Each structure stands twice: as structure tokens, then as C-alpha cells.
Amino acid sequence: MLIICCEDFQSTGKLLISEDIEPCPKDDELLISVKAFGINRPDILQKKGLYPAPKGASKTLGLECSGIVEKIGRGVIGIKEGDEICALTPGGAYAQKVVVNYQHCFRIPGSLSFAEAAVLPEVYMTCWVNLFEHGMLKKGESVLVHGGNSGIGCAAIQLANWVGATVLCSVRTEEKKAFCEKLGCSYAINIENEDIVKSLHKNFPKGVNLVLDMMGGELTKKNLNCLAKHGRLVQIAFLKGQFVEVNLMEIMKKQLCVTGSTLRSKTTIEKKRIADLLKKNIWPEIDCGKISPCLFKEFKFSEVNEAHSYMENSLHMGKIAVTIS
Amino acid sequence: MLIICCEDFQSTGKLLISEDIEPCPKDDELLISVKAFGINRPDILQKKGLYPAPKGASKTLGLECSGIVEKIGRGVIGIKEGDEICALTPGGAYAQKVVVNYQHCFRIPGSLSFAEAAVLPEVYMTCWVNLFEHGMLKKGESVLVHGGNSGIGCAAIQLANWVGATVLCSVRTEEKKAFCEKLGCSYAINIENEDIVKSLHKNFPKGVNLVLDMMGGELTKKNLNCLAKHGRLVQIAFLKGQFVEVNLMEIMKKQLCVTGSTLRSKTTIEKKRIADLLKKNIWPEIDCGKISPCLFKEFKFSEVNEAHSYMENSLHMGKIAVTIS
């Protein structure tokens, strides 16, 4: 089977198509013939050697896909060969075939295409667990989502709206500001022109209840400044820096909580639990069109470097998929 | 009435006894004729100008006392003139008389002396809310308490034992190590001789569920290292530094929560709620001698500088009180 190989990326600067052996599903796994896969930020880090795959995971990139079930392990319940599904993968989705735990698979909701379905699992699972569990976001609260136009941002805006929270976003262009506000963000702040802390406090003098951040670095200080009493900072990545300074006095005085998680480091059982919550609560909303995958652009298998380049240059508003014909 | 005045501390290096006008209780307040007050770390910081009193609070030091009710406001329920009580004060307890919200008062439990009762409110309220609410400590979990021999440490050890948690402490002498282990700490680590992270992992390879810390500074990194997956760092002071570096990757990977609070910044209603929980759950334990105030030493009103000096030189194992004859 063909895969997209990142092993020579450090020397060539390119992802290359190569041959690999077809993986074999274990008892609780199934083999998917991949029709589409989603591009995610961790893929960019992983190809650069900055985000090593967890122990036992495929060295091939790819955290989510859609496709047709080709083989099932002996312990698989509720899914059969020929089913069309989408799935969270433990790596390996940048390939014609991938194995995945059957409990991390979803039916394709609504009348979504393979490309649209492929981009659901990673961001919706990440946003669900970080907004509602680590972040404890509730109806009537407010949340600041950085990079509202990103794949994560689009999912976070829609999930926060679904629960009845008010959503603020940071963006870097007027076009992205309009995009986020159309998607359900009450107030998008263009941080190229405005100071996030000042702008936010104009509309929310007490601050917001939650900040969902993937930047870290110098932004962390501002994130804490933006939080109201009892506010939560939930970190899901740190594109601007891993080691950050925090003011303990600010944390104590406002009784803040600085927390976060990576979906990838969660156990199989935790991922199943999160997937089940999405199937119950969010898949019906996608069925009826209330929640969207926000697919921005599709690329061919041979265009994967262009797909990455789109994300690296932040040209996207929503998710990016690669389809396999 | 006489008070202990800290206004000239910065020039004289001494607390001085001076005269002040007797305060008048508002509707929901009562006037206490003070028999004893407790010494707390924030008093040391406040006299040095490092911890300003909140808006509206007395400029006089003192966060807790015991004594006899002398006058009551019109809205006071359940307490009458002549009652012997102890109380959390909003400042002002270093004085012959102090006013306090009646909802922050406690009966004197067991057969405690005024000095013993005076040292209960601040540390037990602080430890209750930070261990059980911010820290969510539960039966079967483990907690690392820094400075186990401090007033806070003694209360934390006993409350954690009460809830059924395993307690580890850091201390700086062998004498303090023995003291903490006698009080109910399973394992005290003398950090003058041993590395806290290594020693802790020898006994708790997965780390502890909670760290209660009043140091901050360079210790923060070690605190995060000591935590198990889903662990909580609860900060209640920062004697070693307010601005600390944290590793967002460590927080995300272990799904940690960095939080904390100051009792003083909590609202009147929050303080009442915490006081009520202590009255219900912990006062009966003190009545029957299962939980102790751990009073280490009493000083006279005129010896307040010696009392502070004891705390500043970390000579104490337990609480320090000043009595007024």
C-alpha cells in the first residue's frame, strides 16, 4: 500500500509517497481503506521531529480519517466490513490503509462526504474534552478561543455555542474575523490591530470564564489577564513556547486554574468515553446541519505538501483534508 | 484601647504598642474583647509592606483571635454578649478589641484555652478550602504538604488524614521530620539532605495527587514533577517567588491543574460557607481530641516581636499565639 512518508523530511523538506506493508488489525481493531484524512497541527510538528509519536504508534502521520471498513478483528462489535466510517487514529492515517481501535470509530453523520467526515474526530474530541471536562464550560459562561479560524477554533466556537456559552475569538485578519462571527462567535478580536486584554475587557469587564489556547509563550500572561475570577486556562498546544512565566499571585487572587491536555496521551478507554459522548450529543447536531465540519479545502494524495503549506502559512479558515481516489 | 502598630516597622524594624479608637460593630458584626490572637505568615509580609490589607480592612495586623463578645450588631443571630468565641478576622486582631462578621465566628471547641482556640480559624479555613475544594483531595489519594511543621502544615496533615488521604511532607530538620510523622504524616522528607522529587518517587512512583505549596519560586518546577497524572498544585502563598516558570507540556501530558487561593480575597459569603463546613465536620473532631490546634508557644502582648522572630526564623513546630491578660 502507499503511504506518505515523513522520514526524510528533515533532509528533503518534503513529504514523499512510498510503499509500506499493509497493517493487520488486532482483536479490537479494524482495517480501514482510507478515503480521506484530516491535516492537523501536530502533523506539522511531528514531521519536523518536534512531536514524536507515542510508544507503539505508527511512525506515519495522521490522526483522523474516513473510509470503508475492509477487515475486522475478532473482538469488534457493532461495525462490519463494508461500513463507511470516520475515526480517530493513533497515527498512520496518511496512507491507503490504517488500523484503528473500533471504539474510536464513528458512523458518518448526515450526508457528509468522506472528506468532510474525515476532519471531524480530532478537533471535536479535543474540543469536547478540553472545553467541557478540563475547562468545565457551562451554559451562560464565556470563552475566549485563540485562532478562531483554525480547525480547532471552528469546532470550539460551535461546541461552545451548542452548550449555551458566549464565544470570543482572536484572529489575525479582518476576513477571519468575519468568518468567525458568521460561525457563531459573538466578538472576534483582530490581534494584529488590537490588544487582546484591553479589547476583551471593553466587552467583558470582569473577564471571561475560560481561555482555550494553543499558543502559550508570551500569550500566557495575557491569557491569565483575560480570565475572570474562578477562570480556567486550558492549554492544548504551545506553538509560541512551552516554558511560560505565570504570576502565582494572579492565580491565587482570582482562584484560577491552569490546565490542559493532549488527546493523544489519553488512554484507549478515555478516548472511547469521549467518542461516545460525541456520538450521543454532537453527531445528531451534525445530522441536522446545526454543527458543521467546516471543511475549507480538499487536496489530492499527491498534493499533501501543498496541504501542509496551507496550514503552515495560516491560509485556512476551517479544516483541510486530503482525499484518496 | 491598645493595639500593636506596624506603621513604623519599615523605619524602626519593630512592632510597637499604641493607642487606637475602639471600633464599632456594624449590624452584622460583633465586638470581641480579645484574649488571644494567632500569628500567621501574611502578618510578617504585611508589616514589611509586601501584602497590603484589602480595601476597607483594618490596617492593624491580625487574621484570627479568640475572646469574649462585648457588643453585638442588630443583625447578629445566635451569638450573645459574654459568649466565648474564636473568629476569623478581616485584619485588626493584634489589639485589645476587634470587630468581626458574626458569620465568621466559632464556638470554642472542646476544653481549649483561649490561646489554643485563637489559632484555629485561619489555618483550618485555609486548608479546608484549598485541600478539599480547590485541590479536590479525596479518600485514598496522596498529598505532599510543604513545611509540614508550619501552622498550615499541621492543619493540612490532620485534615488530609481526616478525609482518608496519605500525607507526605517536606521539612528542613530531623526534629521537624519526627514531629510531622508523629502528627500523622506517613513520610516526611528532609529537603536539606534529600531531593524532594527523587525521594517522593521512591515511595510514590506515579507521583502524588496533590501538592499544597506556600513557597513557589524554584520549587514550582519540582512541584509539577512530583504530581501524578490528573494531579493538582494548590498554591496558597509564594515565600520563594511570585513569578514562576511552568512547562505547558508537563501540564498537558499529565493533565495537571495549577490553582490556588488566598482566604483573605474570598467574599464574606464564601468565608461563612467555609466556616459552616468546619463547624459541622471538624469542630466535633476537635471536641473529642482527634484534631489538635498544635499550639507551639504562647507569647505576651508585649512580646509580639519575639513571637514574630520565632516565625521568621522557622523555630516553630505548630502555631504561635499572643495572649492578652
Interface residues (C-beta under 8 A of the other chain):
Chain A: H134 G216 T220 Q235 I236 A237 F238 Q242 F243 V244 E245 V246 N247 L248 M249 I251 M252 K253 Q255 L256 C257 V258 T259 G260 S261 T262 S265
Chain B: H134 G216 T220 Q235 I236 A237 F238 G241 Q242 F243 V244 E245 V246 N247 L248 M249 I251 M252 K253 Q255 L256 C257 V258 T259 G260 S261 T262 S265
